[in-house]
Amino acid sequence: MAISAQANVYGDELITATELNRQSGRVLDRARERPVTIARNDEYFALLPRQQMASWVKAATLARVVLETIDAAYRLRLGEEIGQEHTSRWLTVFDSQELSEFIGELESAFRLVGAEPGAIERVEAVLHEWYESALAISSPELAAAFRDEVDEVLLTVPSSDRSA
């Protein structure tokens, strides 16, 4: 199955450079609604709002991080080693079941990118929360704190009889 992302990005509207020069206001109005392609000789240029382009670049960058992280998680689940220099080395603190939960949560969040507002931030939040959990799990200070027995003092029920 061939995937053609270009058709989804630019649509079929093609504007010549001459038309852009003659009707720049109208062309910019169209570009506000959806990206347009401007043709000059054998060159093609995209015209779209800067914020939309920034969002696409952020999504593409995030896609790379997500794919590399999921790849590392799958490899760890299969018992493979990942190098000390690997950016997802923090995943090694999780067991196979936890890695499966992580993969599922990350994939679910990533599927919404491009379809729902705030999806990129949700993916970043999933990565951040799991990363912070890995740091907590691997922290010797936190492990010692959990192992320490605390001298608990049970609270007593306050009496309603108050003598002054």
C-alpha positions as CSV (number, residue, x, y, z in Angstrom):
1,M,0.0,0.0,0.0
2,A,1.5,3.3,-1.1
3,I,1.1,6.3,1.2
4,S,0.9,9.7,-0.3
5,A,1.1,12.4,2.4
6,Q,1.5,15.2,-0.2
7,A,-2.1,15.0,-1.3
8,N,-3.3,15.5,2.3
9,V,-0.9,18.3,3.0
10,Y,-1.3,20.6,0.0
11,G,-4.6,19.6,-1.7
12,D,-5.1,20.3,-5.4
13,E,-4.9,24.1,-5.5
14,L,-2.0,25.3,-7.5
15,I,-1.3,29.0,-7.9
16,T,1.2,30.5,-10.3
17,A,3.7,33.0,-9.2
18,T,2.0,35.5,-11.6
19,E,-1.3,35.0,-9.9
20,L,0.4,35.5,-6.5
21,N,1.8,38.8,-7.8
22,R,-1.5,40.0,-9.2
23,Q,-3.8,38.9,-6.4
24,S,-1.6,38.5,-3.3
25,G,-4.4,39.4,-0.8
26,R,-6.8,36.7,-2.2
27,V,-4.0,34.1,-2.3
28,L,-3.1,34.9,1.3
29,D,-6.7,34.6,2.3
30,R,-6.8,31.1,0.7
31,A,-3.5,30.2,2.5
32,R,-5.1,31.1,5.8
33,E,-7.8,28.4,5.2
34,R,-5.5,25.7,3.9
35,P,-2.0,25.4,2.4
36,V,-1.6,26.3,-1.2
37,T,1.2,25.5,-3.7
38,I,2.8,28.3,-5.7
39,A,4.4,27.2,-9.0
40,R,7.2,29.1,-10.7
41,N,8.9,27.5,-13.6
42,D,9.7,24.0,-12.4
43,E,9.8,25.0,-8.7
44,Y,7.0,24.6,-6.1
45,F,6.6,26.5,-2.9
46,A,4.2,26.0,0.0
47,L,2.3,28.9,1.5
48,L,0.7,28.3,4.8
49,P,0.4,30.0,8.2
50,R,3.7,29.9,10.2
51,Q,2.0,28.5,13.3
52,Q,0.7,25.5,11.2
53,M,4.2,24.9,9.8
54,A,5.7,25.1,13.3
55,S,3.1,22.5,14.5
56,W,4.0,20.2,11.6
57,V,7.7,20.4,12.4
58,K,7.1,19.8,16.1
59,A,5.0,16.7,15.2
60,A,7.6,15.4,12.9
61,T,10.3,15.8,15.5
62,L,8.1,14.2,18.1
63,A,7.4,11.3,15.7
64,R,11.1,10.5,15.6
65,V,11.4,10.5,19.4
66,V,8.3,8.4,19.7
67,L,9.5,5.8,17.2
68,E,13.0,5.6,18.7
69,T,11.6,5.2,22.2
70,I,9.0,2.6,21.2
71,D,11.7,0.7,19.3
72,A,13.9,0.6,22.4
73,A,11.0,-0.5,24.5
74,Y,10.2,-3.4,22.1
75,R,13.8,-4.4,22.0
76,L,14.0,-4.4,25.8
77,R,10.8,-6.5,26.0
78,L,12.5,-9.0,23.7
79,G,15.4,-9.2,26.1
80,E,17.8,-7.3,23.8
81,E,20.3,-4.9,25.1
82,I,20.5,-1.2,24.2
83,G,23.7,0.7,24.4
84,Q,24.8,3.0,27.2
85,E,24.6,6.0,24.9
86,H,21.0,5.3,23.8
87,T,18.7,8.2,24.6
88,S,16.0,5.7,25.9
89,R,18.4,4.0,28.3
90,W,16.1,5.0,31.1
91,L,13.5,2.4,30.0
92,T,15.8,-0.4,31.3
93,V,14.4,0.0,34.8
94,F,11.0,-1.2,33.7
95,D,9.9,-4.9,33.5
96,S,8.2,-6.4,30.4
97,Q,4.7,-5.7,31.7
98,E,5.5,-2.1,32.4
99,L,7.1,-1.7,29.0
100,S,3.9,-3.0,27.4
101,E,1.9,-0.5,29.3
102,F,4.2,2.3,28.3
103,I,4.1,1.3,24.6
104,G,0.3,1.2,24.7
105,E,0.0,4.5,26.4
106,L,2.5,6.2,24.1
107,E,0.9,4.7,20.9
108,S,-2.6,5.7,22.0
109,A,-1.5,9.3,22.7
110,F,0.5,9.5,19.5
111,R,-2.4,8.4,17.3
112,L,-4.2,11.6,18.2
113,V,-1.5,13.9,16.8
114,G,-2.9,15.8,13.9
115,A,-6.4,14.9,14.8
116,E,-7.0,16.6,18.2
117,P,-5.8,19.8,19.6
118,G,-3.3,19.3,22.5
119,A,-2.3,15.8,21.3
120,I,1.4,16.8,21.0
121,E,1.4,18.0,24.6
122,R,-0.2,14.7,25.7
123,V,2.5,12.7,24.0
124,E,5.1,14.9,25.6
125,A,3.4,14.4,29.0
126,V,3.4,10.6,28.6
127,L,7.1,10.6,27.8
128,H,7.8,13.0,30.7
129,E,5.8,11.0,33.3
130,W,7.4,7.7,32.4
131,Y,10.9,9.3,32.3
132,E,10.3,10.8,35.8
133,S,9.1,7.4,37.0
134,A,12.2,5.8,35.7
135,L,14.3,8.4,37.6
136,A,12.4,7.7,40.8
137,I,12.7,4.0,40.4
138,S,16.5,4.2,39.8
139,S,17.1,6.7,42.7
140,P,19.0,5.0,45.6
141,E,17.8,7.8,47.9
142,L,14.1,7.1,47.1
143,A,14.6,3.4,47.4
144,A,16.2,3.8,50.8
145,A,13.3,6.0,51.9
146,F,10.8,3.4,50.9
147,R,12.7,0.7,52.7
148,D,12.9,2.7,55.9
149,E,10.5,1.7,58.6
150,V,8.7,4.7,59.9
151,D,7.6,4.9,63.6
152,E,4.0,5.6,63.0
153,V,1.9,7.1,65.7
154,L,-1.7,6.3,65.3
155,L,-4.1,9.1,65.6
156,T,-6.7,8.9,68.4
157,V,-10.3,9.9,68.1
158,P,-10.8,13.3,69.7
159,S,-13.1,13.2,72.6
160,S,-16.1,15.4,72.7
161,D,-15.6,16.0,76.4
162,R,-13.6,19.1,76.7
163,S,-12.7,20.2,80.2
164,A,-11.4,23.7,80.5
